[in-house]
Structures are given as C-alpha cells and as structure tokens.
Amino acid sequence: MKKILILIIIFLSIASNISAGSITMMGGGTTPSLSTEGSTVDGYVYGGSSTYSTAHSTSTAYDVTDTIASVGQYRSGSTRYIYRGFLKFDTSSIPDNATITSVTLTLTAKDDGSTTNFDVVIKKANWSANDPIDSAGDREGAYDICHDATADSNIWRNTNGMNVDTNYTSGTLDTTWVSKTGSTYYCLMSSLDISETDVSDSQYINIYTQEATTQSYRPKLVVGYIY
C-alpha cells in the first residue's frame, strides 16, 4: 500500500510540473520556456530615392505605431523604396543562471506584395540606443544598424508559397543573442536588400506587429532554457 501511495505522489508531482510549463529533471534542473510577444515600439524604417544606393544607405521615414511592419523593396515610377522591420522582446524574466537551449521567432504576414520572391532575413541588430525610434536621428541609426548587423543562423522564411494571416516559425536562432537581463532586439531585411539588388517591381511583405488586433498574429519569440 505504501508503494502505491508513493507512486501516486510522484505521478501527481510530475503532472503538476508539466501543467506549470516545466519538467523537473533527475539532475535537479528544470526545462521551462518563455513565450513573449513583441513590443509596441516595433515597426519599420524605410529609405526612398530615385537612386538605389541612396535609398539603400539613407532612411527617409519611419512608423512604429501601425499594425504592420513592411519588409522588402518596392518601386513606384523611378523611386525605389527599401523597408526594414524592427522587433523587440522582453526576455528579462529568464534566470541569470539559465542556459538557453532554443530560440524561435513566429511571425504572420498581413500582405504579400512579392512579385519577386525573397528571403526574410532575421538579423541580430541591437538598436537599443535608438529605442524608441521617434526621431530622424533614431530612424537613421536603426536603419544603419540593421544594414550592418549579422544575420542570424536561420531566416524567417522565403516569400514563395507564403499565405497571409498564417503563423510561420523560423528555424532555431542563435541562443547566445538572447538577453537575460533586459530586451532582445532583432531587425528584418530582405535578402535582395542585403545583396543590394536594384528593385524593378514589387518585392515586399507587411508583417503584423504588436499592435495587431488579433493576438495570435503578433510577433512571438519562444525561448527554451534549463537552469
């Protein structure tokens, strides 16, 4: 009878841990995960000029209050537009002694204007010095930081075959990039923007931001860790 009682207690303990979002390991560690939505300061910055190199290097305007962030390139007449998206996630609740084991980013497109398909590249861009993007100086600083930043270990996805209003999750991202003491910053760039391919048609998408009315469409960073 004692053995049965002990087994019941162990089972209930495991079930309780699972329902709480973590599993206790034999070694005493836990494997929880943090799922955090984006910030209301997310948005996009764009450059526009009749000269591609100018649009590529110099920003023109920004929007961090809309429900979408544009990513990619677009041409209207002789004017080229280049859009770069910016994301921020609060990851400060991860314990300082935790070892991060996995990171993925889930995004949802509202519009797909990509006549020419491209990769949506996730860049490890720390634009905290320009947060919030609410001035010409911050706009240009963030635009340049995104351009110069290192691409993460996986892209979000290619626009070919992408459906709007549908969640897509990246492959595993760089676990060392995630901040355990504050916010984790990323930017999004088109692979055609990175390769400096002059735009001749429509090559952009609009991604939902934190301001999206439908919660499931908002950007989401999922971080797995042990401690």
C-alpha positions as CSV (number, residue, x, y, z in Angstrom):
1,M,0.0,0.0,0.0
2,K,2.9,2.3,0.8
3,K,4.5,1.7,-2.6
4,I,1.2,2.6,-4.3
5,L,0.9,5.8,-2.3
6,I,4.4,6.8,-3.1
7,L,3.8,6.2,-6.8
8,I,0.7,8.3,-6.7
9,I,2.5,11.2,-5.1
10,I,5.3,11.0,-7.7
11,F,2.8,11.0,-10.5
12,L,0.9,14.0,-9.1
13,S,4.1,15.9,-8.7
14,I,5.2,15.3,-12.3
15,A,1.7,16.2,-13.6
16,S,1.8,19.5,-11.6
17,N,5.2,20.4,-13.0
18,I,4.0,19.7,-16.6
19,S,0.9,21.8,-16.2
20,A,3.0,24.6,-14.9
21,G,5.1,24.6,-18.1
22,S,8.3,22.9,-16.7
23,I,9.5,19.4,-16.2
24,T,11.8,18.6,-13.2
25,M,14.9,16.7,-14.3
26,M,16.6,13.9,-12.3
27,G,19.7,16.2,-12.0
28,G,17.6,18.9,-10.3
29,G,17.3,21.3,-13.2
30,T,14.2,22.4,-15.0
31,T,13.4,22.9,-18.7
32,P,10.9,25.8,-18.9
33,S,10.3,28.1,-21.8
34,L,9.5,31.7,-22.2
35,S,7.0,32.8,-24.9
36,T,6.9,36.6,-25.2
37,E,5.1,38.9,-27.6
38,G,6.8,41.8,-29.3
39,S,6.8,45.4,-28.0
40,T,4.7,48.4,-29.0
41,V,7.8,50.1,-30.2
42,D,8.2,47.6,-33.1
43,G,7.7,48.9,-36.6
44,Y,9.7,49.8,-39.7
45,V,12.0,52.3,-41.3
46,Y,12.3,53.0,-45.0
47,G,14.5,54.8,-47.4
48,G,13.2,56.3,-50.7
49,S,15.1,57.8,-53.6
50,S,15.4,57.7,-57.4
51,T,18.9,56.4,-56.8
52,Y,19.0,52.8,-55.4
53,S,22.3,53.3,-53.5
54,T,20.8,56.4,-51.7
55,A,17.6,54.5,-50.7
56,H,19.8,51.7,-49.5
57,S,22.0,53.8,-47.3
58,T,19.8,56.7,-46.2
59,S,16.5,56.5,-44.3
60,T,13.5,58.7,-45.2
61,A,10.7,57.9,-42.7
62,Y,9.6,55.5,-40.0
63,D,6.4,54.1,-38.5
64,V,6.3,52.4,-35.1
65,T,2.6,52.8,-34.3
66,D,1.0,50.9,-37.2
67,T,-0.3,47.3,-37.0
68,I,2.2,46.2,-39.7
69,A,5.9,46.4,-40.4
70,S,6.9,46.4,-44.0
71,V,10.0,44.4,-45.1
72,G,11.5,44.4,-48.6
73,Q,11.7,46.6,-51.6
74,Y,9.3,48.5,-53.9
75,R,9.4,50.7,-56.9
76,S,7.0,53.4,-57.9
77,G,8.0,55.1,-61.1
78,S,11.6,56.0,-60.7
79,T,11.5,56.0,-56.9
80,R,13.0,53.0,-55.1
81,Y,11.8,52.2,-51.5
82,I,13.6,49.9,-49.1
83,Y,11.8,48.7,-45.9
84,R,13.5,47.2,-42.8
85,G,11.5,45.9,-39.9
86,F,12.4,46.2,-36.2
87,L,11.4,43.9,-33.3
88,K,11.9,44.0,-29.5
89,F,11.1,41.3,-26.9
90,D,11.3,41.5,-23.2
91,T,13.4,38.4,-22.1
92,S,14.4,39.7,-18.7
93,S,12.5,37.0,-16.8
94,I,14.9,34.3,-17.9
95,P,17.0,33.4,-14.8
96,D,20.6,34.7,-14.9
97,N,22.0,31.2,-14.3
98,A,19.9,29.7,-17.1
99,T,21.4,28.0,-20.2
100,I,19.3,28.9,-23.3
101,T,18.8,25.8,-25.5
102,S,16.5,27.0,-28.2
103,V,15.1,30.2,-29.8
104,T,12.4,30.6,-32.5
105,L,10.6,33.5,-33.9
106,T,7.0,33.3,-35.1
107,L,5.6,36.0,-37.5
108,T,2.5,36.4,-39.6
109,A,2.2,38.3,-42.9
110,K,-0.8,40.6,-43.4
111,D,0.0,41.3,-47.1
112,D,2.3,39.7,-49.6
113,G,3.4,42.1,-52.4
114,S,6.3,40.0,-53.6
115,T,6.2,39.7,-57.3
116,T,9.8,38.7,-57.0
117,N,10.3,36.3,-54.0
118,F,13.0,36.8,-51.4
119,D,14.2,35.5,-48.0
120,V,13.1,37.4,-44.9
121,V,16.4,37.5,-43.1
122,I,16.5,37.8,-39.3
123,K,19.4,40.0,-38.1
124,K,20.9,40.3,-34.7
125,A,20.6,44.0,-34.5
126,N,20.9,45.7,-31.2
127,W,19.1,49.0,-31.9
128,S,18.5,49.7,-28.1
129,A,20.4,53.0,-28.4
130,N,17.6,54.2,-30.9
131,D,14.7,52.8,-28.9
132,P,12.1,54.1,-29.3
133,I,12.5,55.1,-32.9
134,D,10.9,58.5,-32.6
135,S,13.2,61.0,-34.3
136,A,15.2,61.4,-37.5
137,G,18.4,60.5,-35.7
138,D,17.0,57.3,-34.2
139,R,15.5,56.4,-37.5
140,E,18.8,56.7,-39.3
141,G,20.7,55.0,-36.5
142,A,18.4,52.0,-36.6
143,Y,18.4,51.8,-40.4
144,D,22.1,51.7,-40.4
145,I,22.4,49.2,-37.5
146,C,20.1,46.8,-39.4
147,H,22.2,47.1,-42.5
148,D,25.4,46.4,-40.7
149,A,24.1,43.7,-38.3
150,T,25.0,40.0,-38.6
151,A,22.3,37.6,-40.0
152,D,21.0,35.0,-37.5
153,S,21.6,31.3,-38.0
154,N,18.2,30.9,-39.8
155,I,15.9,33.1,-41.9
156,W,12.2,33.5,-41.0
157,R,11.1,32.1,-44.4
158,N,11.1,32.7,-48.1
159,T,8.0,34.5,-49.5
160,N,7.4,31.8,-52.2
161,G,4.2,29.9,-51.3
162,M,3.5,32.0,-48.2
163,N,-0.1,32.5,-47.1
164,V,-1.2,35.7,-45.3
165,D,-2.8,35.5,-41.9
166,T,-0.9,32.3,-41.2
167,N,1.7,31.8,-38.5
168,Y,5.2,30.7,-39.7
169,T,8.0,29.9,-37.3
170,S,11.7,30.2,-38.0
171,G,14.3,27.6,-37.5
172,T,16.4,27.7,-34.3
173,L,18.1,31.0,-33.8
174,D,21.4,32.0,-32.1
175,T,20.9,31.2,-28.4
176,T,23.7,33.5,-27.3
177,W,21.9,36.5,-28.7
178,V,19.1,36.4,-26.2
179,S,19.4,38.9,-23.3
180,K,18.7,37.5,-19.8
181,T,18.8,41.0,-18.2
182,G,16.6,43.1,-20.5
183,S,15.2,43.1,-24.0
184,T,16.3,41.2,-27.1
185,Y,16.4,43.1,-30.3
186,Y,16.1,42.0,-34.0
187,C,15.6,43.5,-37.4
188,L,14.2,42.0,-40.6
189,M,15.7,42.6,-44.0
190,S,15.0,41.3,-47.5
191,S,17.8,39.1,-49.0
192,L,17.5,41.4,-52.1
193,D,18.2,44.4,-49.9
194,I,21.2,42.6,-48.4
195,S,22.6,41.8,-51.8
196,E,21.9,45.4,-53.0
197,T,19.8,44.2,-55.9
198,D,18.1,47.2,-57.6
199,V,14.4,46.9,-57.4
200,S,12.3,46.8,-60.6
201,D,9.0,45.5,-59.3
202,S,7.2,44.7,-56.1
203,Q,9.3,42.9,-53.5
204,Y,7.8,43.4,-50.1
205,I,5.6,42.0,-47.4
206,N,3.7,43.5,-44.4
207,I,4.1,41.7,-41.2
208,Y,1.8,42.1,-38.2
209,T,3.2,44.0,-35.2
210,Q,2.4,44.0,-31.5
211,E,-0.4,46.5,-32.3
212,A,-2.3,43.9,-34.3
213,T,-5.9,43.4,-33.1
214,T,-5.7,39.6,-33.4
215,Q,-3.3,38.4,-30.7
216,S,-2.2,35.3,-32.5
217,Y,-0.9,37.4,-35.4
218,R,1.6,39.3,-33.2
219,P,5.3,38.6,-33.3
220,K,6.3,35.9,-30.8
221,L,9.7,34.8,-29.5
222,V,9.9,31.4,-27.8
223,V,13.0,30.7,-25.7
224,G,13.7,27.3,-24.2
225,Y,16.3,27.1,-21.4
226,I,17.5,24.9,-18.5
227,Y,18.7,26.0,-15.0
